[in-house]
Amino acid sequence: MDGQGEAHKRVRPAGPRLKSAALGLLAAVGVMTGAAAPERQTPSGMPVPRYVSLKFDKVNARSGPGDDHKLLFVYRVRGLPLQVVAETSEWRRVCDPEGTLAWVHKRVTDGRRMTMNTTLQAVALLKRPKDGFKPAAYLNPRALATLDRCDKGWCKVKADHAGGWVREGALWGTTDTPQCH
């Protein structure tokens, strides 16, 4: 976590907090457009897009929703954050931190939120959610962190035994906007 050592250990992620935010966003869109936004029903009843993480360190990524679809590759990172962009009753179409879209079975996903540093530089985790505070730790490139919560443009994350605050959007998985187009 000091910018020199490895920060690739995975910790237990925190719970999801997107449902109320997504519903609030839908209501705000309806107010801005002057019409009620149609509520999109999903098989899981959860909003799309939303974030999940991988439960296992070996997960098949397929071209379509089913074991009969072509195997594209295998994810090999437990805790990898993914954004669900579509779903069937058993399958989730996900966007990963590299911008790749694939289908994974729902049983291999966990609703707990993780984030990832996708930049080429270590990201400072500040002691307080305000610019100018000293870093409490650094999150190395490609390192994962647990997302604790986001509030007023700042997100609290934890990795290994350290944690701190980053601006919303500084790490992959800390913004609710669609990540793959």
N, C-alpha and C positions, 0 to 999 in steps of 0.2 A: 504494500500500500504506500510505500514511501517514494514511488516513482522508479525504484530500482528493482525491487523484488517482484515475484509473481503475485498477481491478484486474481488468479483464475479459479480459486476455490469457490464452490457454490455453497450458499447458505440457504436456509429454509425461507422461501418468499413470504411476503405479507399478503393479506386477503385483498380481493378485488374491491374497487370503490367506484366503478364506472356507471353502474345502472342509474343512480340518481342523477349523475352529471349528464349522461346521455339523454335522459328524459327531460331534464332542464333545458338542454340544448335544443331538443325537438320543440319544446314549448316556445323557446325564444325565436326559433326560425318561423314558427307559425305567427307570432306577434309581428315580426319584421315584415313578413310577406302579406300580412293582413288576412291570411287564411289559416285554418288549423292544419298543421302538418299531419298527413296520414300516418298513423302508427303502424310501423312495419312489423308484422308478426314473424318471429323466427321459430324454428322447431324447438330450440332450447328455452325460448322465452327471454333470452338475454339480448342486449343491444349488439348491433353490428355497425361499425367496427368496435372491437374490444380487445383487450390484451389477455393472453394466457402465457404459460411457460410449459416447457417440455418436462414430463415426469421422469423420463428415462434418458440414458445416455446413448441409446440406439433407437431411432425412430424413422420409419420408412416415409418418404415423401413421394406422393403419387401424382400423376397427371390428371386424375379425376377422382370422384368420390366412390371408391370401391377397390377391393383387393384385385379385381380383374383389370384395373387400369395400370398403365405402364409405371414401373418403379423409376422415378427420376434420379433419386439419390437417397442417401441415408444421413439424417442429422445425427451428430455424435457429441452433443453437448447438453447434458442434463441442466435444466433451468434456463435454457435459451428462451428469451422473450420472443413471442410471435404475436402478430395482430390478426385476429379473425376478421376476414372481410366478407365471408359468405359461409353458409352451413346447410347441411341436410340433417336429418335426425341422428345420423351416426358419424358424419364426416364434417371436418372444418377446413375451409379454404383459408390458408394463412399466408401472411406476408412476413418474411424474416428480415433481420437487420441488414442484409445485403440487397434487399429489394426483390427477392425471388418469391414467386407465388407457387404454392403446391397444396395438395390435399393431404391431411393427416387424420387418423381415426380419433374420435373424441376421447377415447380411453387413454390416450398417450399425452393428453393435455391436462394442465393443472390451472385452476383459476387464479392462483396466486401470482402477483405481479413482480416481474423482474425487469431490470434495465440493463443496457449495455453501452459501454463507451465505444462508439464507432469512429471516433476521430483518431488521428495519428499521434496525438499528444495526450499526456496524462491530464485528467480533469480534476481541478481542485474541488474538494468537498469542504465547504465553509462551515465554521462553527455556528454561525447564525444565518438566518435567511435574509441577508442584506449585503449588497456589494461593499467591498472594502474590509470585510471581516477576514481574519486569518484563516488559512486552511487547517482543517482538523486532520485531513488525510488527502491522498490523491488516488484516483481510480485510473489504472493503467489502460492503454489502448487494448481493446478486445476483452476487457474484464467485465464480469457480471456483478450486479449489485441488486439487493432487494429494494423494491420501492415501498417505503413505509406510507407516505402520503404526499399529496400536493395541495398547496394552499397559497392563494394570492400570487401566482406566478413562480413559486418556489417549490421544489420537491426534496423531501428528506429521504436519503438512501443509506443503506448499510451494506458493507462488504467485509468479509472476514470479521474482525472484531472492532472495526472502525466505521464511522459514518459521518454524515454531514449533509449540507444543503447545496443544491445546484439550481440554477435557473431552469424553469420548465422548458423542455426542448433541448437542453444541453446534452442529455443522454437519450439514446434510442429507447422508446417505451415510456417517455414522460409527457407525451402530448397525445390528445385524443383525436387529432386529425388523421385521416387515412394516410398510410405510409407507402402503399403501392398503388399505382394508377394503371 
